Amino acid sequence: MSKLKTYSFNVPCAYNYEIKAKSESQARKILYERGGIDIAGELCIDEEDYKHAEVISIDGLDGRSLIEIMIEEEEDD
């Protein structure tokens, strides 16, 4: 039985923001300066985004290579 590992993923997604401003350049400036701080956006993500998630780190390799881990996991399935 294999030891559990912690996998960190980077999932592509997008945020939609609605900003009231007098011009597009002013709206872009507000978005750049305040987006994610004072202005909340709406998370846009779907099943395809999860399918394209990239593994960015694995904790618990215990000195083994990623190939060794992958082979071990295939054997467990």
N, C-alpha and C positions, 0 to 999 in steps of 0.2 A: 504494500500500500504506500502510495507516494505522499510526501509531505505537502501541505497546502502552501501555495505561493500567493503573493499579492500582485496583481496585474494593474498597471495604470494605463489608461487609454486616453487618446486625444480624439474626440468625436467632432467632426466638422458640423457646424451649425451656423445659423444666422440670427441676428436680432433685427427686428423692425422697429423704427422709431418714428413718432410723429412729433414734429417740432413746428411751432407757430413762430414765424419770423417775417420781416418785411421783404427779404430777398433770399435766394438760395445760398449766396455766400454767407449771409448772416446765420442762416439755419445750419450750414456746415460748421461755422465757427462755434456755435452753441453746442452742436453735437460733439465736436472734437474736445471742447473744454469741459463739458458737463455730462456727456454720455456715460451711463453706468454709475454716475455719482449722484446727481440730482435728478436725472432723467432716466426713468425706467423704460426699457424696451420690451417687446414681446418676443419670447423665444420661439423660433421657427425650426423645428426638427422633425424628421420623419424616419421611418424604418430604414431607408437606404443610408441615412447618415450613420446609423449604428453599424450597418454592414461594412461601411468603409472606415470604421474606427482603426486607428493606428496604435499599436502597443508602443508606449514610450519608455516603460521600465518594468522590470520584474524583480520583486523583492523576495528572497528566499532561494536563490540559485545555489547557495552553499558551495561555491567554487566550481559548479558544473557549468558546462557550456549550454547555450540556448538550444543547440542541436540535441544534446543529451536530454534536456528537459522535454523537448518536443517528441522524441522517440518514446520516452517514458510515459508521456500523456497518451500517445497512440496505443500503447500497450494496455493502459488502464481502461480505454474505451471499449 
